[in-house]
Amino acid sequence: MPQQVDVAKVKTAARNSTPLAIKTYSLPHETEVFLEEVLHVFLEEFGQASIKDNIAYCLRELAVNAKKANTKRAYFIDKQLNIESKDQYDEGMRTFKQDTLDNIDYYLQKQKEMGLYIRIVFHAKGKTLTLSIHNNVEISRKEQMRVYDRIARSRAFESMEEAFSTVLDDSEGAGLGIVILVLMLKKLGLDEDAFDIDVEEGETVARLIIPFSDIHMENLDLLSTEIVNEINELPQFPENIVYLQKLITDPDSEITDIARQISMDPSLTADLLKVVNSAQFMLPKRVDNIVEAVKLVGLRGIRNLLYSYGTQKLLQGQQSWRDHSYLTAFYAYNLAKSLRKKDILDDAYVGGILHDMGKIVFSDVHPQLLEKINNFCKDREIGRNMFEDLSAGLNHAEIGSRIALKWNFPDVLVEAIRYHHVPTECNDENKDVVYTVYLANALANLEREGLSYDLMDKEVLSHFGITSKEQFDIISTKLQEAFVREQEREDDFS
C-alpha cells in the first residue's frame, strides 16, 4: 500500500524550519512518488509550486544516483573487487551495469543487508529550501571530479537537445543526468552554485538549494510587518513592569524598593519565588522572603524575569505552548551550565521561555485585528491563506523577534527568538545564547517533531562538544530525568 503524505506534518516542518528526513534502502517507485508529493507541499508553502516538475526531476536524479552508488559498492564487495584499485575498478565496471540489471533484486537486498541507505532531507530555512540527498558510501575523488567535469561541460550547452546529442556515456549513468540537472536549474534562473556534492562525516551529500518566490517572500514580509504593527497597537507592557525596569536600571535604587514593588503584584511574586525555589538555586529550604529572593536572583535575573513575565501577561498562549516553553527554558539553563558560562544562564533561560512568542500572538486573535488583516490582504492582493499559514507558525521566529525589538528587549533575546531554528545566522557575540536555545528547543522537540541526532546543526553540536549519537542520547536522557526531578521538587514545595 502506497505511503500517504502527512500534509500537516510536512507543513509544520516547513513553517518551523525543522528538517524532515525520509530514509530508504532500495528507493522503490512508491518512495519516489512519496518524495515528489512531499516536495510539492514544501514548494507550495513558499510560492514555488510552478517549478515542482523541474525540481522533482533533479531530486529523482540525485536519489537514483545515490542508489546506484550503493549498488555499485555492494556489487564490488560481492565480486571481491577493490573499488579503490584502478585495474579492479575498470574490471568491475565492465560488467557492473549488465550484471545488476539482470539481478537487481539480489543487489538491492545485498545493499540493505550492508546497511547502505539513501536519506533525503527537506529543510526550509531563511529564504531557501535545501534538499540534501545522503548515502553512506563516500564518493571517490575520481568520481567527484567526474561530476564536476559534467557540471563544467554543461556550461557549453544552450539546450537539452544539444546536451542529449553531445553527451553519451554507457559506463555509468551519472554523466548525462548531471548535465540535464544543471541545465534544468539554469532554465529556472538558478546557477550551478545551487547544486553541490561532497563528502561529509562518512556520507556523500548532494545538495540542491532552491530560493523561495520573491513575490511570496515580499508578501510574507509585508503581512508580518502589518501583523506586528497591529499587535503592538493593542498591548503595551504593564505599568508596574515598566516601573520595575526603571528601578532596576536606576543606580540609586535599593533592593528593598525593588522587592516592595514586586510584592505589589501577586502573580509576579509567585513567579519570582518559583524561580528562586527551582533546581537552579539548589537551596536546602524554601525561600518565602521577597527581599531575600531578589538578592538571590540578582538584578540581571530580575530584569529577565520581567521580560518573561510581561510577555506572558500580554500574550496568553495555550497550555501546550507554556509547557513547551518551560521545558525548553529548563533545558537551555542546564545546557548553559554545561558550558560553564555563568554569564549566559539567565539569558539562556529567558530565551527558552520566549523563543516561540511569535506563535502565540495568534492564539487569541481579536475580531477587529482579523478584520484589519483581511482588509490589508485584499488591498495588497495577498491570498487569505498566507495569513492562515502565519497563524499556523510560518515566519513565527521573525514575527516574534520583531515584537521583542519593539518592546525594547536586549539584542541577545531578540536574536535567540529570531534564530532559534537557524542558529548559525546569529551575530558572534550572541552565539552562546542562541546556540543554547536552539539545542534546547531541538531536544524538547525530539519526539514531537521526529527530530534525531543526524538532523541537528553540526556546528552547534560541535560548540557543545557533542561528537556522537551516543553522547547526544545521554545528554537528552539526563535532561529529561532532571526535568522530571524538577517537577517533583515543585510538587513538594507546593
FENDAUR-V438981 format. One line per field, one symbol per residue. psi: psi as a letter, one per 40 degrees, with the letter a starting at -180 (. if undefined). Layout:
psi = ???
//
This chain:
psi = hihhhgdddddddddefhhhihhidefidddddddddddddddddfffddedddddddddddddddddddddddddddefiheehdddddddddedddddddfddddddddddefhihhhhhhhibfihhhhhiifhhhidddddddddddddddeheidddddedhhhediedcddddddddddddeehaeeehihihhfeihhhhhhhiihddddddddddddddddddedciiiiddddddddddeheeiiddddddddeehdddddddddddeiedefidihhehddddddddiddddddddddddddddggiiddddddddddddddddddddefgdeedddddddddedfdedeeeeghidddddddddddddefhhddddddddeehedddddddddddefiiddddddddfedgdeeiideedddddddddddddeedddefiideeihddddddefheiddddddddddddddddddddddddd.
//
